[in-house]
Amino acid sequence: MAKTSALPKYIQVSEMLIREIAAGHLADGVRLPPERDMADDLGLAVGTLRKALADVEAKGLLERVQGSGNYVRHKPVVDSVYAFFRLELLRGGGLPTAEVLSVERLVKPDGFPRFAPDAEGHRIRRFRFLDGTLIALEEIWLDGGQRDVIARDDLSESLYHFYRHKLGLVIAAVEDRIGVADMPDWTPDAFHLKPGQPAGYIERVSRTATKEPAEFSRTWFDPARAAYVSRMGKG
């Protein structure tokens, strides 16, 4: 097993703040601590923090007032790396990370929803964490036509970030089906839920801007540690 390649530190911090704002842990209008204090608390260089804050500002979630400070601004829809990652800690939020278990190119199994034309797909199995807490087991199938070979070292913490920046594939929409399912028979010993135990379950088909399905995934998550949360903006 191996950790996926980490996103740049400033993006990790930006995404952490975005998820904390979305979860309501940082209220609209609240002033963030002074930048040097924040940087010290997060173990960052001030320059890295400022780059993260600039990213949050660019997404419309922060107002930076010269001589006064940085103020949170809520916004219903945000172009976030984890915009489609809908598992959160029970208290809300949590920064997602991942640990790859395996990456293989295989024939697509019978019975799966149709996703793209290639007969083969890249099957990615991995653990998902929120703020370092193990919460889920994932199996993702990406159409084989996107790339001949995918190695563990190719992957970043966010697959959609990898798709966009390495494959030119932009996921524009997802369709989730939520329920309960038993943990699969291939569940690793390192996962705290064992094969056959009931868990929260998500089936997802991810689509491009032209509505073509490009990816199919299955996620088993521990409802004692995480919840599925989907926030909707005003229509």
N, C-alpha and C positions, 0 to 999 in steps of 0.2 A: 504494500500500500504506500501511496505517496501523496503528499499535499499537492494540489494544483498550484500553478504559478500564481503568486499573489498579484492582485491589482496594484497599480502604483499607490503609494501611501496616501497621497492627497485625495485620490478617488475613494479609498477606503474611508477616510475621515468624512469626506463629503457625503458619501452614502449613509454612513452612520448618523450624521446630523439630519439628513432627509428622512430617514426612517424614524428617528426620535421625534421630529416635527409631526410626521404623519400619525404617529401613535398618540400624540397629544402630550408628550412629556416635556415639550418646549412650546409654551403657549404663544398664541399670536400676540405680537407686540413686546414680548419679553426681551430684555437686553442680555446678550451673551456676556460671559466674563471677559475681562481684558485679554487681549490676544496673547500676551506673554504668559499670563496665568493659565489660559487654556492650553497653550503649547506645552508648558511644564506638566500639567495634569495628564496630557495625552502622550508625553514623552516624544514630542516633535520639535523640530526646528521651527522657529517662528515663520520662516519663509515657506515651509511646507504647509503650515496651518493657513497662512494667508492665501496660498494657492487653492486650498480646499474651500475656504470661505468665498473666494471669488467664483468658484464653480457653483456653490449653493446660491450665491447672489445672481449668477447668470440664469439660474433656473427659476428665479422669481421668489425664492423663499427667504431672502435675507436683504435687509436694507442697511447699507453701511453709511453711517452719518459721520462725516469728518469732525473730529474733536469730541464726539459723543459716544460712539460705539457701534456695535452690530446688533440689529433688531430683527427678530423673527417675523416673517410674514407668511401666513398660511395660504395655500393655493391648492385647489382640488386635484389638478392633474399635473404631474411633473415628469419630465423626460429623464428618468433615473435608470442607472444600470440594472437595478433590481425592481423596476416598475412592475414586472410580472411575477416577482417572487412574493407569494401571498401567505407564507407561513411566518408567524411572529411568536415570540415568547408570550406566555400567558399574561404578563404585565404589559405586553405590546412591544413592538420594535425588536431590536436585536440585529447585529451586523452578521449577514450570512457569510460563511466560509465553506469550503468543501475539501474532501479527501477522496481521491480517486482510488477505486478498488480494482477496476480493470477497464481496458478499452480494446474492443475486438471488432473486426469487420466480419459480418455474418449474413446469411440469408435471412430476410425478414420473416418472422414467424407467421404462420397462418392465424387468422382470427383477429389480427390487429386492424385498426382503422386504416384506410388508405392514406398514405402520406408520401407523395412524390413517386416518380415512376420506376426508379432503379430497384432491381430485385434484391439488392443487398443494402445493408445499413451499417453504420457505426454504432455499436452498442456500448454505452458508457454507464458503468455502475459506480456509485459513489455515496459516501456519507455526506450529510448536510448538518452544519452546526449553526447556532445562533449565539453570538457572544461566547463562543467556545463550548457551548453545551450541545451535545449530540442529540439531534431531534428527529432525523429522518434518514431513510434509505431510498435512493433514487435509481431508476433505470431509464436511460434516455436513448432513443433511437434517432439518429440523424441520417437522412437519405445518403446512400453511398455515392450518388452523383455529385455531391458537393465537394468531395475531395477523395483521392485514392486512398491515402493513409492518414490517420490521425494518431499521434502518440500522446502519452500522458503529459509530456513536457510542453506540448502545444497548447494545452488547455489553461484557461485562467479561472479564477474563482467564479466568475459569471460566464456561463456558456454563451449567453446572448451577446455579451461583449466580445467574446472570441469569434462568434459567427459574423458579427458586423465588421470587425477590424481585420480579421484574417481571411474570411471567406467571402466578404461582400454580401452576406445574407442578413437581411434586416427582418426581425420578427416584429410584425405590426399588430398582431392580435392573437389571443389564445382562447380556446374553449376548454373549460374545466368541468369535469364530472366528479363530484365529491361524494364519498360514502365511507363504508367500513369494509375492510378486507383482512384476511389472515396474512401475517408476514410470510413471504415466499420461502420455499425450501432451501434457497441459496443464501438466506440471511447469514452474514458472517457471525462468528462467535463473539466478535468485539461489539456487536450491537446488543443493547440491553434487553430488547424484546426478541424473543426466540421464534423460530419457524412455527407457524400454526397459531401464534397468539394474535388476537384481533388488534387492529390498529386503524387510525384514520387513513383514508386512501384517496388519492387524486389521480385521475387519468386526464391527460392534457394532449390536445392537438394544437400545435403552434403553426400560425399561418403568416405568409408574406403579405406585402401591401396589395398584391394582386389576388389575395385570398387563397393562394395555393398552399396546401399543407406541406410543411417541410420537416416536421419533427413530431414524434410521438413519445410521451414519457409517462412513467408510472412512479408514484411517490407513496411510500408508507411512512406515516409519521406518528409519533407518540403524543396522544391528546393530553397526557398528563404533563407534558413539557411545552407544547406548542399548539397554536390554533390557526385555522385558515381564516384570513381576513381579507375581504375585498372592499376597497373604498371607491365609491362612485362620485364623480364630479357632477355638477349641475348640467342637465341636458339643455 
